[in-house]
């Protein structure tokens, strides 16, 4: 039993990042059940590591779609939305917002800013948009791809903005949406870092000729987290939440297209 407890302790440490801990998985002291749970965790961890080795930034996700879309038509004012599950969920939950508009959604669930930076050329620059809408950073704070400092998030956002500007693309830098806690990683107090990064983004946008889009103020409650009607899980917008965001981003896009 002592060896079994040691094994569980080691596995709890091993799987504390990016997976559910064994203690949360097992509700019994039965050794067979514990062994089964451990084997499941080992399998999941190996699958995750194999995926990271093969395509960490998920470059293949939109490769075929990007080739099919091709270059913009004459006069097309193309806009690319770069982001994580919040951006991906937008087109899934409210496809009518993207329909019949020159908007291309390049959100991938769970992604962090370093992953987006790696795929920025393939999924943004090569599509030759007039504008890019960058909504990123919350998964960095959650540690989805490992520990990340505020400075690392800021560096990656700045690098994406620099790449866009160098290629003649107008940049809309969006505030991180409010989040009081992460349902998949409790107790991090993300709201503290979100406030700091958002302030940096606003200042950076002002000094570098970008547009700062403040979703945060329109969605936040008193805790500060997302208003319940705008996010069932406190992180991902509901249809009502996206409904609040849409006129804000349309206004920002119009502003970007008018700017020189």
C-alpha positions as CSV (number, residue, x, y, z in Angstrom):
1,X,0.0,0.0,0.0
2,X,2.9,2.3,0.8
3,X,4.3,1.8,-2.8
4,X,0.8,2.5,-4.2
5,X,0.5,5.7,-2.3
6,X,4.0,6.8,-3.6
7,X,3.0,6.0,-7.2
8,X,-0.1,8.1,-6.8
9,X,1.8,11.0,-5.3
10,X,4.3,10.9,-8.2
11,X,1.5,10.8,-10.8
12,X,-0.3,13.7,-9.1
13,X,2.9,15.7,-9.6
14,X,3.4,14.5,-13.2
15,X,-0.2,15.3,-14.3
16,X,-0.8,18.5,-12.4
17,X,-0.4,20.5,-15.6
18,X,-2.5,19.8,-18.7
19,X,-4.5,16.9,-17.3
20,X,-6.9,15.9,-14.5
21,X,-5.2,14.7,-11.4
22,X,-5.6,11.1,-10.3
23,X,-7.1,12.2,-7.0
24,X,-10.0,13.8,-8.9
25,X,-10.4,10.8,-11.1
26,X,-10.5,8.1,-8.4
27,X,-13.2,8.0,-5.7
28,X,-12.1,4.6,-4.2
29,X,-9.3,3.0,-2.4
30,X,-9.6,-0.2,-4.5
31,X,-6.2,-0.9,-5.9
32,X,-7.6,-2.2,-9.2
33,X,-9.5,1.0,-9.8
34,X,-6.5,3.1,-8.9
35,X,-4.3,1.2,-11.3
36,X,-6.9,1.6,-14.0
37,X,-7.0,5.4,-13.4
38,X,-3.2,5.6,-13.4
39,X,-3.0,3.7,-16.7
40,X,-5.6,6.1,-18.2
41,X,-3.6,9.1,-17.1
42,X,-0.4,7.6,-18.6
43,X,-2.1,7.0,-21.9
44,X,-3.6,10.6,-22.0
45,X,-0.2,12.1,-21.1
46,X,1.5,10.1,-23.9
47,X,-1.1,11.2,-26.4
48,X,-0.7,14.8,-25.4
49,X,3.1,14.6,-25.6
50,X,2.9,12.9,-29.1
51,X,0.6,15.7,-30.3
52,X,3.0,18.4,-29.0
53,X,5.9,16.7,-30.9
54,X,4.0,16.5,-34.1
55,X,2.3,19.9,-34.4
56,X,2.5,22.0,-31.3
57,X,1.0,25.2,-32.9
58,X,-1.5,23.1,-34.9
59,X,-0.4,24.5,-38.2
60,X,-2.3,21.7,-40.1
61,X,-5.6,22.9,-38.7
62,X,-6.3,25.5,-41.3
63,X,-3.8,24.5,-44.0
64,X,-6.3,23.2,-46.5
65,X,-8.8,26.0,-45.8
66,X,-6.1,28.6,-46.3
67,X,-5.1,27.1,-49.7
68,X,-8.8,27.0,-50.7
69,X,-9.5,30.6,-49.7
70,X,-6.5,32.0,-51.6
71,X,-5.8,35.7,-52.0
72,X,-8.5,38.4,-51.5
73,X,-10.5,39.5,-54.5
74,X,-10.1,43.0,-55.8
75,X,-11.7,45.5,-53.3
76,X,-12.2,42.8,-50.6
77,X,-11.6,44.2,-47.1
78,X,-10.6,40.9,-45.5
79,X,-10.4,40.6,-41.8
80,X,-8.8,37.7,-39.9
81,X,-9.9,36.8,-36.3
82,X,-6.9,35.2,-34.5
83,X,-7.6,33.6,-31.2
84,X,-8.4,30.7,-29.0
85,X,-11.7,28.9,-28.0
86,X,-13.5,32.2,-27.6
87,X,-12.8,33.1,-31.2
88,X,-13.4,29.5,-32.4
89,X,-16.7,29.3,-30.4
90,X,-17.8,32.6,-32.0
91,X,-18.3,31.1,-35.5
92,X,-19.7,27.9,-34.1
93,X,-22.3,29.6,-32.0
94,X,-23.1,32.6,-34.1
95,X,-22.1,31.7,-37.7
96,X,-24.5,34.4,-39.0
97,X,-22.0,37.0,-37.9
98,X,-19.3,35.7,-40.3
99,X,-21.7,34.8,-43.1
100,X,-21.6,37.1,-46.1
101,X,-18.8,39.1,-44.6
102,X,-15.1,39.0,-45.5
103,X,-14.3,37.7,-42.1
104,X,-12.0,34.6,-41.6
105,X,-12.1,32.9,-38.2
106,X,-8.7,31.4,-37.2
107,X,-9.5,30.5,-33.5
108,X,-8.2,27.3,-32.1
109,X,-9.5,26.1,-28.7
110,X,-7.0,26.0,-25.8
111,X,-4.2,27.9,-27.6
112,X,-1.8,30.3,-26.0
113,X,0.0,33.3,-27.5
114,X,3.3,31.4,-28.4
115,X,1.3,28.9,-30.4
116,X,-0.6,31.7,-32.2
117,X,2.7,33.5,-32.9
118,X,4.1,30.4,-34.6
119,X,1.1,30.1,-36.9
120,X,0.6,33.8,-37.4
121,X,2.3,33.9,-40.9
122,X,0.3,30.9,-42.2
123,X,-3.1,31.8,-40.7
124,X,-2.9,35.6,-40.9
125,X,-0.2,37.2,-43.0
126,X,-0.4,34.8,-46.0
127,X,-4.1,35.5,-46.2
128,X,-3.4,39.1,-47.0
129,X,-6.1,40.7,-44.8
130,X,-6.6,44.4,-44.3
131,X,-7.2,43.9,-40.6
132,X,-6.4,41.3,-37.9
133,X,-8.4,41.0,-34.7
134,X,-6.2,39.5,-32.0
135,X,-8.0,38.1,-28.9
136,X,-5.5,36.1,-26.8
137,X,-3.9,35.7,-23.5
138,X,-6.3,34.0,-21.1
139,X,-5.0,30.5,-21.8
140,X,-1.4,31.7,-21.1
141,X,-2.6,32.9,-17.7
142,X,-4.2,29.5,-17.1
143,X,-0.9,27.8,-18.0
144,X,-2.3,25.7,-20.8
145,X,1.1,25.2,-22.4
146,X,3.2,25.6,-19.3
147,X,4.0,28.5,-16.9
148,X,3.8,31.9,-18.5
149,X,4.7,35.3,-17.1
150,X,2.9,38.6,-17.9
151,X,6.0,39.7,-19.7
152,X,5.9,36.6,-22.0
153,X,2.3,37.3,-22.9
154,X,3.1,40.9,-23.7
155,X,6.1,39.9,-25.8
156,X,4.1,37.5,-27.9
157,X,1.2,40.0,-28.4
158,X,3.7,42.7,-29.4
159,X,5.4,40.3,-31.8
160,X,2.2,39.4,-33.6
161,X,1.4,43.1,-33.8
162,X,4.8,43.9,-35.2
163,X,4.5,41.1,-37.8
164,X,1.1,42.4,-38.9
165,X,2.3,46.0,-39.2
166,X,5.4,45.1,-41.1
167,X,3.1,43.4,-43.7
168,X,0.7,46.3,-43.9
169,X,-2.1,44.8,-41.8
170,X,-4.0,47.0,-39.4
171,X,-4.1,45.6,-35.9
172,X,-7.0,45.4,-33.4
173,X,-5.7,44.3,-30.1
174,X,-8.5,43.0,-27.9
175,X,-8.7,43.0,-24.2
176,X,-8.7,39.7,-22.5
177,X,-12.3,38.9,-21.4
178,X,-13.0,39.0,-17.7
179,X,-12.6,35.8,-15.8
180,X,-12.8,35.4,-12.0
181,X,-11.7,31.8,-12.1
182,X,-11.0,29.0,-14.6
183,X,-13.2,26.0,-14.4
184,X,-10.4,23.7,-15.6
185,X,-7.8,25.2,-13.2
186,X,-9.3,26.6,-10.0
187,X,-7.7,29.1,-7.7
188,X,-5.4,31.0,-10.0
189,X,-7.1,34.3,-9.5
190,X,-6.8,35.2,-13.2
191,X,-8.6,38.5,-12.8
192,X,-5.5,40.0,-11.3
193,X,-3.3,39.3,-14.3
194,X,-6.0,40.0,-16.8
195,X,-6.3,43.6,-15.5
196,X,-2.5,44.1,-15.7
197,X,-2.2,42.7,-19.3
198,X,-5.2,44.7,-20.5
199,X,-3.7,47.9,-19.2
200,X,-0.5,47.1,-21.0
201,X,-2.4,46.4,-24.2
202,X,-4.2,49.7,-24.0
203,X,-1.0,51.6,-23.5
204,X,0.9,49.6,-26.1
205,X,-1.8,50.2,-28.7
206,X,-1.8,53.9,-28.0
207,X,1.9,54.3,-28.4
208,X,2.2,52.0,-31.4
209,X,-0.7,53.1,-33.6
210,X,-2.9,50.1,-33.0
211,X,-6.6,49.9,-32.1
212,X,-7.4,48.7,-28.6
213,X,-10.8,47.0,-28.3
214,X,-12.1,47.0,-24.8
215,X,-14.4,43.9,-24.5
216,X,-13.6,43.7,-20.8
217,X,-15.6,46.8,-19.6
218,X,-18.7,45.7,-21.5
219,X,-18.7,42.1,-20.0
220,X,-17.3,42.5,-16.4
221,X,-19.2,42.2,-13.2
222,X,-18.3,43.4,-9.6
223,X,-16.1,40.4,-8.6
224,X,-14.5,41.0,-11.2
225,X,-15.5,38.2,-13.5
226,X,-17.8,37.8,-16.5
227,X,-21.4,38.6,-16.0
228,X,-23.3,35.2,-15.6
229,X,-25.6,36.0,-18.6
230,X,-22.6,36.5,-20.8
231,X,-20.7,33.3,-19.9
232,X,-22.2,30.1,-18.4
233,X,-18.8,28.8,-17.3
234,X,-17.3,32.2,-16.5
235,X,-14.9,32.2,-19.5
236,X,-16.6,31.3,-22.8
237,X,-19.3,33.8,-24.0
238,X,-22.9,32.8,-24.5
239,X,-24.8,33.9,-27.5
240,X,-25.7,37.0,-25.5
241,X,-22.1,37.6,-24.7
242,X,-21.1,37.4,-28.4
243,X,-24.0,39.7,-29.1
244,X,-22.4,42.3,-26.9
245,X,-19.0,41.8,-28.5
246,X,-20.1,42.0,-32.2
247,X,-21.0,45.7,-32.5
248,X,-17.8,46.6,-30.6
249,X,-15.6,44.7,-33.0
250,X,-17.5,46.0,-36.1
251,X,-16.9,49.5,-34.9
252,X,-13.2,48.8,-34.4
253,X,-12.9,47.2,-37.8
254,X,-14.5,50.2,-39.4
255,X,-12.1,52.4,-37.6
256,X,-9.1,50.3,-38.7
257,X,-10.2,50.4,-42.3
258,X,-10.4,54.2,-42.3
259,X,-7.1,54.7,-40.7
260,X,-4.0,55.4,-42.8
